[in-house]
Every structure is written in C-alpha cells, then in structure tokens.
C-alpha cells in the first residue's frame, strides 16, 4: 500500500502548498528540492503544515507528519475533516476572521490561537502563517498554514 502522502491527490496538494507559499508569501517553505521530492520533503518537514480546500465549510486536504502527531489524527481521519473542528467552538469566530483576512490579503499572521486535538486536549499556537493556495491560473483553491511553536494548555 502506498503511503497516503504519496497518493496522486496528496502529491498535487503538496506541490500547490509549496508553490503558493513561494508565490504568495515570497520565500520557500521548505528547502528547494526537485519536484519529485516535494511530497516527502513537505510531509517530513519539522514544522506543522496543514491545508484546507476553498469550500464554504472547508475540509482539510493535507496534513504533514508533524501535524498528524500534534493533533493526534492519522491521515485518513485528518484529510476530509471539516477544518472548523480544529478550533474549540468558542474560538471559531476568531478563526473565521483570520481565514477571511487571509482570503483578502493573501497571507496573514495569527497569534495565540487555541486549537483542539483529537483527544480533546487544547493547545495554543504562538504564531501561524496562513496563506492562500492558488492554482496555475491564479484561482484561490484553499488555504494553508504552518507553525512550529505551540504549547499545551493545562
């Protein structure tokens, strides 16, 4: 069986995440590698990387190994999960504003965001970079986020 991050759809999303970060944010997310190495490089990147589609109620389309470990969801449960469920109910308004700001500006920094893992434990993301994912024609097809500093709440 193929690793989920090496499936055709995951490979496409990985390429879009990396290319959009370079285009929208203005620098490389991961160390430059040949295109065929992007899926593994992004999946094993030490920082958390997640992405969701552009639906009205977006669902996760990508979660690297670091994200799966932190959140406690394996790929099969993470991908397809409505991304609103990543925040506790009382934080979803703040999350929605951040996503809307990102849609308008292309990239946004969020600070001190409370999120909830699969087991119900909450954690605070110190700083997240959120950017729009765009296809080859420039159409927004989702958003991605990356961060490397977080702490569990007591």
Residue frames as a rotation matrix with the C-alpha (Angstrom) as fourth column:
UNK 1
0.576 0.818 0.000 0.00
0.818 -0.576 0.000 0.00
0.000 0.000 -1.000 0.00
UNK 2
-0.174 -0.602 0.779 1.24
0.571 -0.706 -0.419 3.48
0.803 0.372 0.466 -0.89
UNK 3
-0.660 -0.074 -0.748 1.82
0.684 -0.472 -0.557 6.00
-0.312 -0.879 0.362 1.89
UNK 4
0.365 0.931 0.007 -1.16
0.850 -0.330 -0.409 8.39
-0.379 0.155 -0.912 1.85
UNK 5
0.409 -0.242 -0.880 1.07
-0.102 -0.970 0.219 11.42
-0.907 0.000 -0.421 1.29
UNK 6
-0.717 -0.688 -0.110 2.29
-0.232 0.088 0.969 9.78
-0.657 0.720 -0.223 -1.93
UNK 7
-0.044 0.789 0.612 -1.17
0.780 0.410 -0.472 9.38
-0.624 0.457 -0.634 -3.47
UNK 8
-0.360 -0.123 0.925 -1.91
0.869 -0.405 0.284 11.43
0.340 0.906 0.253 -6.59
UNK 9
0.602 0.672 0.430 -4.16
0.453 -0.732 0.509 13.95
0.657 -0.112 -0.746 -4.83
UNK 10
0.805 -0.353 -0.476 -1.72
0.403 -0.262 0.877 14.45
-0.434 -0.898 -0.068 -1.94
UNK 11
-0.234 -0.923 0.306 1.17
0.883 -0.069 0.465 14.96
-0.408 0.379 0.831 -4.36
UNK 12
-0.072 0.301 0.951 -0.82
0.716 -0.648 0.259 17.64
0.694 0.700 -0.169 -6.17
UNK 13
0.895 0.444 0.038 -1.71
0.280 -0.626 0.728 19.42
0.347 -0.641 -0.684 -2.91
UNK 14
0.444 -0.807 -0.390 1.91
0.649 -0.011 0.760 19.27
-0.618 -0.591 0.519 -1.71
UNK 15
-0.421 -0.600 0.680 3.08
0.906 -0.315 0.283 20.92
0.044 0.735 0.676 -4.94
UNK 16
0.256 0.613 0.747 0.41
0.485 -0.750 0.450 23.63
0.836 0.247 -0.490 -4.65
UNK 17
0.898 0.066 -0.435 1.26
0.434 -0.294 0.852 24.29
-0.072 -0.954 -0.293 -0.98
UNK 18
0.050 -0.982 -0.182 4.96
0.753 -0.083 0.653 24.73
-0.656 -0.170 0.736 -1.72
UNK 19
-0.484 -0.222 0.846 4.47
0.822 -0.447 0.353 26.77
0.300 0.866 0.399 -4.92
UNK 20
0.484 0.752 0.446 1.80
0.492 -0.656 0.572 29.00
0.723 -0.058 -0.688 -3.37
UNK 21
0.698 -0.308 -0.647 3.98
0.583 -0.281 0.762 29.71
-0.416 -0.909 -0.016 -0.35
UNK 22
-0.401 -0.904 0.151 6.76
0.804 -0.268 0.531 30.84
-0.439 0.334 0.834 -2.65
UNK 23
-0.435 0.296 0.850 4.37
0.665 -0.532 0.525 32.99
0.608 0.794 0.035 -4.74
UNK 24
0.516 0.816 0.260 2.10
0.382 -0.491 0.783 34.40
0.766 -0.305 -0.565 -2.02
UNK 25
0.863 -0.222 -0.455 4.43
0.425 -0.170 0.889 34.60
-0.274 -0.960 -0.052 1.00
UNK 26
0.866 -0.489 -0.102 7.52
-0.465 -0.716 -0.520 35.39
0.181 0.498 -0.848 -1.03
UNK 27
-0.240 -0.966 0.102 10.00
-0.968 0.230 -0.096 32.73
0.069 -0.122 -0.990 0.06
UNK 28
-0.297 0.053 -0.953 10.44
-0.312 0.938 0.149 28.97
0.902 0.342 -0.263 0.15
UNK 29
0.646 0.574 0.503 8.56
-0.708 0.204 0.676 26.97
0.285 -0.793 0.538 2.78
UNK 30
0.816 -0.424 0.393 10.94
0.173 0.827 0.534 24.02
-0.552 -0.368 0.749 2.51
UNK 31
-0.215 -0.953 -0.211 14.48
-0.262 -0.152 0.953 23.70
-0.941 0.261 -0.217 1.23
UNK 32
0.327 0.343 -0.881 14.31
-0.921 -0.092 -0.378 23.70
-0.211 0.935 0.285 -2.60
UNK 33
-0.390 -0.342 0.855 14.22
-0.143 0.940 0.311 20.13
-0.910 -0.001 -0.415 -3.92
UNK 34
-0.973 0.110 -0.204 13.43
-0.185 0.162 0.969 18.57
0.139 0.981 -0.138 -7.31
UNK 35
-0.275 0.960 0.055 9.66
-0.898 -0.277 0.341 18.39
0.342 0.044 0.939 -7.94
UNK 36
0.193 0.373 -0.907 9.53
-0.167 0.924 0.345 14.63
0.967 0.084 0.241 -7.40
UNK 37
-0.569 -0.484 -0.665 10.95
0.564 0.358 -0.744 15.08
0.598 -0.798 0.070 -3.87
UNK 38
-0.608 0.367 0.704 8.43
-0.500 -0.866 0.019 17.72
0.616 -0.341 0.710 -2.73
UNK 39
0.439 0.878 -0.190 5.86
-0.333 0.355 0.874 15.24
0.835 -0.320 0.448 -1.33
UNK 40
0.384 -0.360 -0.850 8.37
0.746 0.663 0.056 13.58
0.544 -0.656 0.524 1.01
UNK 41
-0.680 -0.712 0.178 10.15
0.495 -0.623 -0.606 16.83
0.542 -0.324 0.776 1.91
UNK 42
-0.391 0.614 0.686 6.89
-0.573 -0.746 0.340 18.55
0.720 -0.260 0.643 2.90
UNK 43
0.584 0.663 -0.468 5.49
-0.095 0.629 0.771 15.51
0.806 -0.406 0.431 4.67
UNK 44
0.384 -0.536 -0.752 8.62
0.857 0.509 0.075 15.13
0.343 -0.674 0.655 6.81
UNK 45
-0.179 -0.377 0.909 9.15
0.069 -0.926 -0.371 18.89
0.981 -0.004 0.192 7.31
UNK 46
-0.736 -0.237 -0.635 9.67
0.589 0.240 -0.772 19.62
0.335 -0.941 -0.037 11.01
UNK 47
-0.880 0.472 -0.051 7.07
-0.395 -0.788 -0.473 22.42
-0.263 -0.397 0.879 11.20
UNK 48
-0.282 0.882 0.378 3.35
0.450 0.470 -0.759 21.73
-0.847 -0.044 -0.529 11.20
UNK 49
-0.883 0.131 -0.451 1.76
-0.448 -0.527 0.723 22.19
-0.143 0.840 0.524 7.75
UNK 50
-0.390 0.838 0.383 -1.97
0.569 0.546 -0.615 21.81
-0.724 -0.022 -0.690 7.13
UNK 51
-0.949 0.167 -0.266 -4.22
-0.308 -0.657 0.688 22.89
-0.060 0.735 0.675 4.26
UNK 52
-0.275 0.914 0.298 -7.92
0.370 0.387 -0.845 23.01
-0.887 -0.123 -0.444 3.55
UNK 53
-0.483 0.184 0.856 -9.95
0.872 0.013 0.489 23.46
0.079 0.983 -0.167 0.39
UNK 54
-0.994 0.079 0.080 -11.95
-0.073 -0.994 0.077 26.54
0.085 0.071 0.994 -0.64
UNK 55
-0.347 0.923 -0.168 -15.41
0.646 0.365 0.670 25.14
0.680 0.124 -0.723 0.16
UNK 56
0.189 0.520 0.833 -17.87
-0.325 -0.768 0.553 27.24
0.927 -0.375 0.024 2.19
UNK 57
0.798 -0.056 0.601 -17.21
-0.564 0.286 0.775 24.81
-0.215 -0.957 0.197 5.08
UNK 58
0.257 -0.761 -0.595 -13.62
-0.808 0.168 -0.564 23.87
0.529 0.626 -0.572 4.18
UNK 59
0.984 -0.021 0.176 -12.19
-0.068 0.872 0.485 20.43
-0.164 -0.490 0.856 4.85
UNK 60
0.174 -0.984 0.045 -8.56
-0.579 -0.065 0.813 19.52
-0.797 -0.167 -0.581 5.38
UNK 61
0.943 0.043 -0.329 -6.86
-0.313 0.444 -0.840 18.26
0.110 0.895 0.432 2.23
UNK 62
0.241 -0.930 -0.276 -3.35
0.142 0.315 -0.938 17.94
0.960 0.187 0.208 3.64
UNK 63
0.858 -0.139 0.494 -1.60
-0.513 -0.252 0.820 17.37
0.010 -0.958 -0.288 6.98
UNK 64
0.103 -0.890 -0.444 2.08
-0.535 0.327 -0.779 16.56
0.839 0.317 -0.442 7.24
UNK 65
0.020 -0.142 -0.990 3.53
0.496 0.861 -0.114 14.09
0.868 -0.488 0.087 9.75
UNK 66
-0.920 -0.385 -0.073 4.24
0.265 -0.474 -0.840 16.81
0.288 -0.792 0.538 12.34
UNK 67
-0.502 0.819 0.279 0.60
-0.791 -0.565 0.235 17.95
0.350 -0.103 0.931 12.15
UNK 68
0.280 0.619 -0.734 -0.70
-0.252 0.785 0.566 14.40
0.926 0.026 0.376 12.50
UNK 69
-0.374 -0.500 -0.781 1.50
0.625 0.486 -0.610 13.82
0.685 -0.717 0.131 15.53
UNK 70
-0.984 -0.005 0.178 0.43
-0.112 -0.762 -0.638 17.05
0.139 -0.648 0.749 17.28
UNK 71
-0.358 0.931 0.065 -3.28
-0.897 -0.362 0.253 16.80
0.260 0.032 0.965 16.51
UNK 72
-0.633 0.039 0.773 -3.49
-0.430 0.813 -0.393 13.03
-0.644 -0.581 -0.498 17.02
UNK 73
0.603 0.797 -0.032 -5.30
-0.432 0.292 -0.853 12.27
-0.670 0.529 0.520 13.78
UNK 74
-0.338 -0.645 0.686 -3.91
0.419 0.549 0.723 9.79
-0.843 0.531 0.085 11.23
UNK 75
-0.958 -0.129 -0.256 -4.02
-0.159 -0.507 0.848 10.89
-0.239 0.853 0.465 7.59
UNK 76
-0.714 0.699 0.021 -7.29
0.483 0.471 0.738 9.04
0.506 0.538 -0.674 6.88
UNK 77
0.125 0.775 -0.619 -9.10
0.987 -0.162 -0.003 10.93
-0.102 -0.611 -0.785 9.66
UNK 78
-0.349 -0.341 -0.873 -7.36
0.356 -0.910 0.214 14.29
-0.867 -0.236 0.439 9.20
UNK 79
-0.976 -0.010 -0.216 -7.94
-0.195 -0.388 0.901 14.63
-0.093 0.922 0.376 5.46
UNK 80
-0.465 0.885 -0.041 -11.64
0.378 0.240 0.894 15.27
0.801 0.400 -0.446 4.96
UNK 81
-0.212 0.342 -0.915 -12.19
0.965 -0.076 -0.252 16.62
-0.156 -0.936 -0.314 8.49
UNK 82
0.654 0.431 0.621 -14.01
0.512 -0.857 0.056 19.99
0.556 0.281 -0.782 8.45
UNK 83
-0.340 -0.936 0.092 -11.26
0.558 -0.279 -0.781 22.42
0.757 -0.214 0.618 9.42
UNK 84
0.085 0.433 0.897 -13.61
-0.517 -0.750 0.411 24.39
0.852 -0.499 0.161 11.69
UNK 85
0.912 0.300 -0.280 -13.34
0.029 0.633 0.773 21.43
0.410 -0.713 0.569 14.07
UNK 86
0.022 -0.981 -0.194 -9.67
0.662 0.160 -0.733 22.30
0.750 -0.112 0.652 14.60
UNK 87
-0.773 -0.203 0.601 -10.76
-0.224 -0.800 -0.557 25.12
0.594 -0.565 0.573 16.91
UNK 88
-0.739 0.568 -0.362 -12.95
0.627 0.382 -0.679 24.81
-0.247 -0.729 -0.638 20.00
UNK 89
0.091 0.893 0.441 -16.46
0.972 -0.176 0.156 26.23
0.217 0.415 -0.884 19.50
UNK 90
0.726 0.238 -0.645 -15.73
0.495 -0.833 0.249 29.44
-0.478 -0.500 -0.722 21.41
UNK 91
-0.185 -0.882 -0.434 -12.67
0.037 -0.447 0.894 30.13
-0.982 0.149 0.115 19.19
UNK 92
-0.176 0.115 0.978 -14.32
0.886 0.451 0.106 29.53
-0.429 0.885 -0.182 15.81
UNK 93
0.880 0.475 -0.028 -15.32
0.429 -0.817 -0.384 33.18
-0.205 0.326 -0.923 15.33
UNK 94
0.439 -0.819 -0.370 -11.70
-0.454 -0.557 0.695 34.29
-0.775 -0.137 -0.616 15.76
UNK 95
-0.383 -0.555 0.738 -10.64
0.307 0.677 0.669 31.52
-0.871 0.483 -0.089 13.38
UNK 96
0.331 0.628 0.704 -13.20
0.894 0.031 -0.447 32.64
-0.302 0.778 -0.551 10.80
UNK 97
0.921 -0.040 -0.387 -11.92
-0.078 -0.993 -0.085 36.22
-0.381 0.108 -0.918 10.94
UNK 98
-0.027 -1.000 0.004 -8.35
-0.354 0.014 0.935 35.03
-0.935 0.023 -0.354 10.42
UNK 99
-0.307 -0.036 0.951 -9.37
0.693 0.676 0.250 32.95
-0.652 0.736 -0.183 7.39
UNK 100
0.713 0.635 0.298 -11.32
0.678 -0.517 -0.522 35.88
-0.178 0.575 -0.799 5.92
UNK 101
0.663 -0.562 -0.495 -8.37
-0.380 -0.822 0.424 38.22
-0.645 -0.093 -0.758 6.48
UNK 102
-0.338 -0.828 0.446 -6.15
-0.018 0.480 0.877 35.70
-0.941 0.289 -0.178 4.71
UNK 103
0.119 0.465 0.877 -8.53
0.895 0.332 -0.298 35.44
-0.429 0.821 -0.377 1.77
UNK 104
0.945 0.314 -0.090 -8.46
0.262 -0.893 -0.365 39.21
-0.195 0.321 -0.927 1.34
UNK 105
0.639 -0.735 -0.225 -4.76
-0.645 -0.672 0.365 39.82
-0.420 -0.088 -0.903 1.82
UNK 106
0.539 -0.431 -0.724 -3.25
-0.486 0.543 -0.685 36.57
0.688 0.721 0.083 0.53
UNK 107
-0.166 -0.612 -0.773 -1.18
0.529 0.607 -0.593 35.96
0.832 -0.508 0.223 3.66
UNK 108
0.471 0.338 0.815 -1.74
-0.509 -0.650 0.564 36.74
0.720 -0.681 -0.134 7.33
UNK 109
-0.688 -0.660 -0.301 -0.03
-0.016 0.429 -0.903 36.08
0.725 -0.617 -0.306 10.66
UNK 110
0.537 0.836 0.115 -2.14
-0.216 0.005 0.976 34.80
0.815 -0.549 0.183 13.54
UNK 111
-0.611 -0.772 0.176 -1.02
-0.325 0.042 -0.945 34.76
0.722 -0.634 -0.277 17.16
UNK 112
-0.889 0.150 0.433 -2.11
-0.401 0.201 -0.894 32.92
-0.221 -0.968 -0.118 20.29
UNK 113
-0.131 0.841 -0.524 -4.66
-0.859 0.167 0.484 30.69
0.495 0.514 0.701 18.59
UNK 114
-0.360 0.103 0.927 -6.34
-0.666 0.667 -0.333 27.98
-0.653 -0.737 -0.171 20.64
UNK 115
-0.170 0.268 -0.948 -6.78
-0.804 0.519 0.291 24.68
0.570 0.812 0.127 18.85
UNK 116
0.277 0.384 0.881 -8.10
-0.828 0.560 0.016 21.29
-0.488 -0.734 0.473 19.91
UNK 117
-0.730 -0.624 -0.280 -6.51
-0.684 0.660 0.311 17.89
-0.009 0.419 -0.908 19.31
UNK 118
-0.319 0.599 -0.735 -8.35
-0.335 0.654 0.679 14.67
0.887 0.462 -0.008 18.51
UNK 119
-0.422 0.095 -0.902 -8.33
0.691 0.677 -0.252 13.64
0.587 -0.729 -0.351 22.18
UNK 120
0.622 0.783 0.016 -9.86
0.626 -0.510 0.590 16.95
0.470 -0.357 -0.807 23.29
UNK 121
0.091 -0.658 -0.748 -6.67
0.822 -0.375 0.429 18.48
-0.562 -0.654 0.506 24.68
UNK 122
0.955 0.242 0.171 -6.23
0.296 -0.822 -0.487 22.13
0.022 0.516 -0.856 23.80
UNK 123
-0.056 -0.990 -0.130 -3.07
0.911 -0.104 0.399 23.86
-0.408 -0.096 0.908 22.73
UNK 124
0.743 0.193 -0.641 -2.06
0.039 -0.968 -0.247 27.42
-0.668 0.158 -0.727 21.85
UNK 125
0.348 -0.609 0.713 -0.27
0.928 0.113 -0.356 28.18
0.136 0.785 0.604 18.60
UNK 126
-0.087 -0.470 -0.878 2.17
0.608 -0.723 0.326 31.03
-0.789 -0.506 0.349 19.30
UNK 127
-0.105 0.017 -0.994 2.32
-0.607 -0.793 0.051 32.27
-0.788 0.609 0.094 15.71
UNK 128
0.039 0.209 0.977 0.92
0.592 0.783 -0.191 30.85
-0.805 0.586 -0.093 12.49
UNK 129
-0.704 -0.162 -0.692 1.46
-0.474 -0.618 0.627 31.90
-0.529 0.769 0.359 8.89
UNK 130
0.045 0.808 0.587 -1.72
0.438 0.513 -0.739 31.41
-0.898 0.291 -0.331 6.84
UNK 131
-0.651 -0.280 -0.706 -1.65
-0.462 -0.591 0.661 31.86
-0.602 0.757 0.255 3.07
UNK 132
0.483 0.847 -0.222 -3.93
-0.637 0.166 -0.752 31.34
-0.601 0.504 0.620 0.11
UNK 133
-0.410 -0.485 0.773 -3.39
0.241 0.759 0.604 28.36
-0.880 0.434 -0.194 -2.14
UNK 134
0.305 0.460 -0.834 -3.65
-0.667 -0.522 -0.532 29.26
-0.680 0.718 0.147 -5.79
UNK 135
0.517 -0.090 0.851 -3.67
0.495 0.843 -0.211 27.10
-0.698 0.530 0.481 -8.89
UNK 136
-0.415 -0.789 0.454 -1.73
0.811 -0.094 0.578 27.76
-0.413 0.608 0.678 -12.10
UNK 137
-0.109 0.450 0.886 -4.37
0.744 -0.555 0.373 30.25
0.660 0.700 -0.274 -13.28
UNK 138
-0.849 -0.300 0.436 -4.21
-0.034 -0.791 -0.610 32.20
0.528 -0.533 0.662 -10.00
UNK 139
0.182 0.980 0.084 -7.57
-0.358 -0.013 0.934 30.97
0.916 -0.200 0.349 -8.71
UNK 140
-0.481 -0.289 0.828 -7.76
-0.871 0.050 -0.488 30.55
0.100 -0.956 -0.276 -4.94
UNK 141
0.039 0.448 -0.893 -8.34
-0.332 0.849 0.411 26.85
0.943 0.280 0.181 -4.21
UNK 142
0.619 0.185 -0.763 -7.76
0.598 0.520 0.610 26.79
0.510 -0.834 0.211 -0.47
UNK 143
0.568 -0.491 0.660 -5.55
-0.672 -0.740 0.028 27.97
0.475 -0.459 -0.751 2.35
UNK 144
0.357 -0.536 -0.765 -2.56
0.520 0.795 -0.314 26.51
0.776 -0.286 0.562 4.15
UNK 145
0.801 -0.132 0.584 -0.96
-0.520 -0.638 0.568 27.21
0.298 -0.758 -0.580 7.50
UNK 146
0.251 -0.766 -0.592 2.38
0.455 0.633 -0.626 26.49
0.854 -0.112 0.508 9.09
UNK 147
0.602 -0.162 0.782 3.78
-0.678 -0.622 0.393 26.92
0.422 -0.766 -0.484 12.57
UNK 148
0.040 -0.650 -0.759 6.44
0.169 0.753 -0.636 25.46
0.985 -0.103 0.139 14.81
UNK 149
-0.933 -0.331 0.140 5.74
-0.063 -0.231 -0.971 26.99
0.354 -0.915 0.195 18.22
UNK 150
0.156 0.987 0.030 2.84
-0.371 0.030 0.928 25.81
0.916 -0.156 0.371 20.35
UNK 151
-0.893 -0.383 0.234 2.14
-0.358 0.292 -0.887 24.73
0.272 -0.876 -0.398 23.93
UNK 152
-0.376 0.767 -0.521 -0.43
0.594 0.630 0.500 22.54
0.711 -0.122 -0.692 25.63
UNK 153
-0.140 0.434 0.890 -2.98
-0.648 -0.720 0.250 24.25
0.749 -0.541 0.382 27.85
UNK 154
-0.959 -0.215 0.187 -3.34
-0.274 0.520 -0.809 22.89
0.076 -0.827 -0.558 31.37
